[in-house]
């Protein structure tokens, strides 16, 4: 990593730390979102929040180490007396075995973190803005489907996805809720394909966009 990139990261962290202190004094909600990659971070960072501060971190880490990163961020904030009111861990099933995926969810919940998972991938949430899904696809297939639904080439690092899809958000929430409810409680998350619980975090963030 170049010195300029390192300086920018430190400057961003300092700004986020100052914002958390200000929000703690003002009584506003302080939310940490730890994600696997840029797609999720860019999406959640685009919510027009008015009464909360969200710190989205794209770690580029595997599912289990993502939970470890969330714990480290929580502990660091606590030492500075800037505790997070909510900690969310966002990850996908693809690229990880079923056992690791289920274990990561259990690890997060044992740390009192809230989980947002997608099976197979986060792009399922984007597709649900346009249509229900009943059959699982691969990540590449979801991306191809998004090309068609958007009428343009889907880019994982597109920072405007929230804006492009915001008017369809309630449709996506309904589709995701129905999909989740279609599985019986005894079916573990790794076997629920397709399925996405992104709607839970979206509904929570919407409370702070009023």
PyMOL commands that set and color helices and strands:
alter all, ss='L'
color gray80, all
select helices_A, chain A and resi 3-26+38-44+63-79+98-110+123-127+139-150+161-181+189-191+198-206
alter helices_A, ss='H'
color red, helices_A
select strands_A, chain A and resi 29-35+52-58+86-92+114-119+195-196
alter strands_A, ss='S'
color yellow, strands_A
deselect
rebuild
show_as cartoon
